[in-house]
Amino acid sequence: MLTTVAGRRTGLSTDPTVLTHGYALSLGISGILLAIAVAVALTVLPKGRPGPQTGTGARPEELAAPATSR
């Protein structure tokens, strides 16, 4: 997408000034997209740290029946 925007800005020109402007435009759009991504991440992702785990990691059948030794 950024290549398309820069290409439309520069056309078929090989003038370094025009190419620099196309590159700068792409870089500016990238910065805007990054800022939007950060804003979305801050609003969508859960806040805070997860609490301590309460499970023992054992399966339910292991908890229900006591272990027997022979």
C-alpha positions in Angstrom: 0.0 0.0 0.0 2.8 2.4 0.9 4.6 1.7 -2.3 1.4 2.5 -4.3 1.1 5.9 -2.5 4.7 6.8 -3.0 4.5 5.7 -6.6 1.5 7.8 -7.3 3.3 10.8 -5.7 6.5 10.4 -7.7 5.1 9.0 -11.0 7.8 8.0 -13.4 10.2 10.7 -12.2 13.8 10.0 -11.4 14.4 13.4 -9.8 15.9 12.8 -6.3 13.7 15.6 -4.8 10.5 14.0 -6.0 11.6 10.5 -4.9 12.5 11.9 -1.5 9.0 13.5 -1.2 7.4 10.1 -2.1 9.5 8.4 0.5 8.7 11.0 3.2 5.0 10.6 2.4 5.2 6.8 2.9 7.1 7.3 6.2 4.5 9.8 7.4 1.7 7.3 6.6 3.6 4.6 8.4 3.8 6.7 11.5 0.1 7.4 11.4 -0.7 3.7 11.1 1.6 2.9 14.0 -0.1 5.5 16.2 -3.5 4.0 15.3 -2.3 0.5 16.1 -1.0 1.6 19.5 -4.3 3.4 20.3 -6.3 0.3 19.3 -4.0 -2.0 21.3 -4.3 0.2 24.4 -8.1 0.2 24.3 -8.6 -3.4 23.3 -6.1 -5.4 25.3 -6.9 -6.1 28.9 -5.3 -3.8 31.5 -3.2 -5.0 34.5 -1.5 -8.2 35.2 -3.1 -11.6 35.5 -3.8 -12.8 39.0 -2.2 -15.8 40.7 -3.2 -19.1 39.3 -5.5 -21.0 41.6 -5.3 -24.4 40.0 -2.9 -27.1 41.0 -2.4 -28.3 37.5 -3.9 -31.7 38.3 -6.7 -33.3 36.3 -10.1 -33.5 38.1 -10.0 -37.3 38.3 -6.6 -37.1 40.1 -8.1 -34.8 42.7 -11.2 -36.9 43.3 -9.5 -40.2 43.9 -6.7 -40.5 46.4 -3.5 -42.2 45.2 -3.0 -45.7 46.3 0.3 -47.4 46.7 0.9 -51.2 46.6 
